[in-house]
Structures are given as structure tokens and as C-alpha cells.
Amino acid sequence: MDKKEFLEKLAMALAGQVSRRVIEENIAYYDQYISDEMRRGKTVSQVLEELGDPRLIARSIIEANGGGNEMAGVYEDSDSGEETRYEQEEQEPYFQEESHRSFHTFHFNGFWFTLIALLIFFALIWLVGTIIGGIFMLLGPVLLPILVIWMIYWLIKGPRR
């Protein structure tokens, strides 16, 4: 995993759970932290290994900000200087503006992963068996008489010594 992928995973895990401001602050913090550690001589992989899973970091950030789905926020009106509370309709993924793609993640626990792996394995076995069986079905009418003739010839001539 590289720095960009780490930051994207963190942003995706936070999206819809905390305000956009919190996401931006944390992305900026971890971006700066990784850069600082790299200037101190560590590699990206060392820094990311020390940080751990971005989803666990996101869970800590979400819990520190009062749990999930923080949909209310505060903004300051630039003309009057008054703070106004607002309700945010919908949270967009943090990186959506940059890439115009939506990210989907799928998490498989051990059971589902094993089940899918077994299904793929048996499908491949069935496919190989079907192909080999088809080859024998096509070549059988030709190869079977040749094999019978060869066996009769071998029995008549006898094994070589």
C-alpha cells in the first residue's frame, strides 16, 4: 500500500461518519505525518506499517468525534460573523471531486472467502474435465480403432526382447 492508497482508505472509512471538516483535518494530519517520517529517513512502507490499518484509525477518529453519522455542522457567516448551525443532507466521499469515481469495498470474513474459493476451485475442475472429456469424445472414434489394431498387432507379433 502506498501513501495515496492509505489516505484514500482512511477517507472512505470516515465518509458519512464524521463531518467533511474532520475528514480533511485528519487526511492533512496523516499526510503531513507520513511526509515528516519519510524526511527522517523511514520508507513509506515502514511508516504505514507503524500506523496500522487505516480503518482502525478511522474507527478511533469516529469514536473520538461522538460516533457515526455526524450530519450537523457549524459555519460562520463571513458578512455578519455569526455562527449558524446547519444540517448536512448527504456526505460525499472525500476523493470524489478529484477522481469522479465512487469507491466500493467488499469485506469477506473467513467463511465467505473459503466458500467463494471452493466454488472457483470446483468450477475450474469442472471446466478442465469438460474440455478433456470433449477432446476424448472428438478423438475417441478415431483413436479407439487405432488402439485396438495396435493391441492386436502387439499380441500377434509378441513383445520385443
FIDOSE-278127 format. One record per residue (C-alpha): residue in one letter; x negated, y negated, z. Coordinates in nm, 2 decimals. Example, Ala and Ser with C-alpha at 12.3 -4.5 7.8 and 13.67 -1.06 7.14 Angstrom:
<pts>
[pt 'A' [-1.23 0.45 0.78]]
[pt 'S' [-1.37 0.11 0.71]]
</pts>
This chain:
<pts>
[pt 'M' [0.00 0.00 0.00]]
[pt 'D' [-0.13 -0.35 -0.08]]
[pt 'K' [-0.06 -0.68 0.08]]
[pt 'K' [0.22 -0.78 -0.15]]
[pt 'E' [0.40 -0.45 -0.11]]
[pt 'F' [0.36 -0.47 0.27]]
[pt 'L' [0.52 -0.82 0.27]]
[pt 'E' [0.80 -0.72 0.03]]
[pt 'K' [0.89 -0.42 0.26]]
[pt 'L' [0.89 -0.64 0.56]]
[pt 'A' [1.11 -0.90 0.38]]
[pt 'M' [1.35 -0.63 0.26]]
[pt 'A' [1.38 -0.48 0.61]]
[pt 'L' [1.46 -0.82 0.75]]
[pt 'A' [1.70 -0.93 0.48]]
[pt 'G' [2.06 -0.96 0.61]]
[pt 'Q' [1.94 -0.90 0.97]]
[pt 'V' [1.79 -1.24 1.05]]
[pt 'S' [1.81 -1.59 0.90]]
[pt 'R' [1.61 -1.68 0.60]]
[pt 'R' [1.40 -1.92 0.81]]
[pt 'V' [1.29 -1.63 1.04]]
[pt 'I' [1.21 -1.42 0.73]]
[pt 'E' [1.00 -1.70 0.58]]
[pt 'E' [0.82 -1.77 0.91]]
[pt 'N' [0.73 -1.41 0.96]]
[pt 'I' [0.62 -1.35 0.60]]
[pt 'A' [0.40 -1.66 0.62]]
[pt 'Y' [0.26 -1.54 0.95]]
[pt 'Y' [0.17 -1.19 0.83]]
[pt 'D' [0.04 -1.32 0.50]]
[pt 'Q' [-0.20 -1.56 0.69]]
[pt 'Y' [-0.29 -1.29 0.94]]
[pt 'I' [-0.39 -1.04 0.67]]
[pt 'S' [-0.59 -1.31 0.49]]
[pt 'D' [-0.77 -1.41 0.81]]
[pt 'E' [-0.86 -1.05 0.89]]
[pt 'M' [-0.99 -1.00 0.54]]
[pt 'R' [-1.21 -1.31 0.58]]
[pt 'R' [-1.35 -1.14 0.89]]
[pt 'G' [-1.47 -0.85 0.68]]
[pt 'K' [-1.19 -0.60 0.70]]
[pt 'T' [-1.04 -0.44 0.40]]
[pt 'V' [-0.67 -0.47 0.32]]
[pt 'S' [-0.61 -0.11 0.40]]
[pt 'Q' [-0.78 -0.14 0.74]]
[pt 'V' [-0.56 -0.44 0.83]]
[pt 'L' [-0.24 -0.28 0.71]]
[pt 'E' [-0.33 0.04 0.90]]
[pt 'E' [-0.37 -0.16 1.22]]
[pt 'L' [-0.04 -0.34 1.16]]
[pt 'G' [0.15 -0.02 1.10]]
[pt 'D' [0.48 0.03 0.93]]
[pt 'P' [0.65 -0.29 0.82]]
[pt 'R' [0.99 -0.15 0.90]]
[pt 'L' [0.88 -0.11 1.27]]
[pt 'I' [0.76 -0.47 1.27]]
[pt 'A' [1.09 -0.58 1.12]]
[pt 'R' [1.28 -0.39 1.39]]
[pt 'S' [1.08 -0.58 1.66]]
[pt 'I' [1.15 -0.91 1.49]]
[pt 'I' [1.52 -0.83 1.46]]
[pt 'E' [1.54 -0.74 1.83]]
[pt 'A' [1.35 -1.05 1.93]]
[pt 'N' [1.59 -1.26 1.74]]
[pt 'G' [1.90 -1.12 1.90]]
[pt 'G' [1.98 -0.81 1.70]]
[pt 'G' [2.11 -0.78 1.35]]
[pt 'N' [2.31 -1.00 1.12]]
[pt 'E' [2.23 -1.34 1.24]]
[pt 'M' [2.45 -1.52 1.00]]
[pt 'A' [2.47 -1.86 1.17]]
[pt 'G' [2.21 -2.13 1.15]]
[pt 'V' [2.14 -2.49 1.22]]
[pt 'Y' [2.03 -2.76 0.98]]
[pt 'E' [1.95 -3.13 1.03]]
[pt 'D' [2.13 -3.38 0.81]]
[pt 'S' [1.85 -3.59 0.66]]
[pt 'D' [2.06 -3.91 0.64]]
[pt 'S' [2.21 -3.92 0.99]]
[pt 'G' [1.96 -3.70 1.18]]
[pt 'E' [2.24 -3.50 1.33]]
[pt 'E' [2.22 -3.12 1.37]]
[pt 'T' [2.51 -2.93 1.22]]
[pt 'R' [2.60 -2.56 1.26]]
[pt 'Y' [2.69 -2.36 0.96]]
[pt 'E' [2.79 -2.01 0.87]]
[pt 'Q' [2.60 -1.84 0.60]]
[pt 'E' [2.81 -1.64 0.36]]
[pt 'E' [2.56 -1.39 0.24]]
[pt 'Q' [2.19 -1.31 0.29]]
[pt 'E' [1.99 -1.26 -0.03]]
[pt 'P' [1.67 -1.05 -0.05]]
[pt 'Y' [1.37 -1.27 0.02]]
[pt 'F' [1.18 -1.19 -0.30]]
[pt 'Q' [1.49 -1.21 -0.53]]
[pt 'E' [1.41 -1.56 -0.65]]
[pt 'E' [1.06 -1.46 -0.76]]
[pt 'S' [1.13 -1.12 -0.93]]
[pt 'H' [1.50 -1.13 -1.01]]
[pt 'R' [1.52 -0.77 -0.92]]
[pt 'S' [1.71 -0.61 -0.64]]
[pt 'F' [1.52 -0.36 -0.43]]
[pt 'H' [1.67 -0.03 -0.32]]
[pt 'T' [1.51 0.20 -0.08]]
[pt 'F' [1.61 0.56 0.00]]
[pt 'H' [1.52 0.73 0.32]]
[pt 'F' [1.52 1.10 0.33]]
[pt 'N' [1.48 1.29 0.65]]
[pt 'G' [1.32 1.63 0.65]]
[pt 'F' [1.64 1.83 0.58]]
[pt 'W' [1.74 1.63 0.27]]
[pt 'F' [1.38 1.62 0.14]]
[pt 'T' [1.35 2.00 0.18]]
[pt 'L' [1.69 2.06 0.02]]
[pt 'I' [1.60 1.85 -0.28]]
[pt 'A' [1.26 2.01 -0.31]]
[pt 'L' [1.41 2.36 -0.31]]
[pt 'L' [1.67 2.26 -0.57]]
[pt 'I' [1.40 2.12 -0.80]]
[pt 'F' [1.19 2.43 -0.75]]
[pt 'F' [1.47 2.67 -0.83]]
[pt 'A' [1.57 2.46 -1.13]]
[pt 'L' [1.22 2.48 -1.27]]
[pt 'I' [1.21 2.86 -1.21]]
[pt 'W' [1.54 2.89 -1.40]]
[pt 'L' [1.41 2.67 -1.68]]
[pt 'V' [1.09 2.87 -1.72]]
[pt 'G' [1.29 3.20 -1.70]]
[pt 'T' [1.53 3.08 -1.97]]
[pt 'I' [1.25 2.98 -2.20]]
[pt 'I' [1.06 3.31 -2.16]]
[pt 'G' [1.38 3.51 -2.19]]
[pt 'G' [1.47 3.31 -2.51]]
[pt 'I' [1.13 3.39 -2.66]]
[pt 'F' [1.18 3.76 -2.59]]
[pt 'M' [1.53 3.75 -2.74]]
[pt 'L' [1.39 3.60 -3.05]]
[pt 'L' [1.09 3.82 -3.09]]
[pt 'G' [1.24 4.14 -2.95]]
[pt 'P' [1.39 4.27 -3.27]]
[pt 'V' [1.05 4.23 -3.44]]
[pt 'L' [0.82 4.33 -3.15]]
[pt 'L' [1.02 4.63 -3.03]]
[pt 'P' [0.99 4.84 -3.35]]
[pt 'I' [0.62 4.74 -3.38]]
[pt 'L' [0.56 4.86 -3.02]]
[pt 'V' [0.74 5.19 -3.09]]
[pt 'I' [0.54 5.25 -3.41]]
[pt 'W' [0.22 5.17 -3.23]]
[pt 'M' [0.30 5.41 -2.94]]
[pt 'I' [0.39 5.70 -3.19]]
[pt 'Y' [0.06 5.63 -3.37]]
[pt 'W' [-0.13 5.64 -3.04]]
[pt 'L' [0.03 5.97 -2.94]]
[pt 'I' [-0.04 6.13 -3.27]]
[pt 'K' [-0.39 6.01 -3.30]]
[pt 'G' [-0.47 6.06 -2.93]]
[pt 'P' [-0.68 5.84 -2.70]]
[pt 'R' [-1.02 5.75 -2.83]]
[pt 'R' [-1.32 5.89 -2.64]]
</pts>
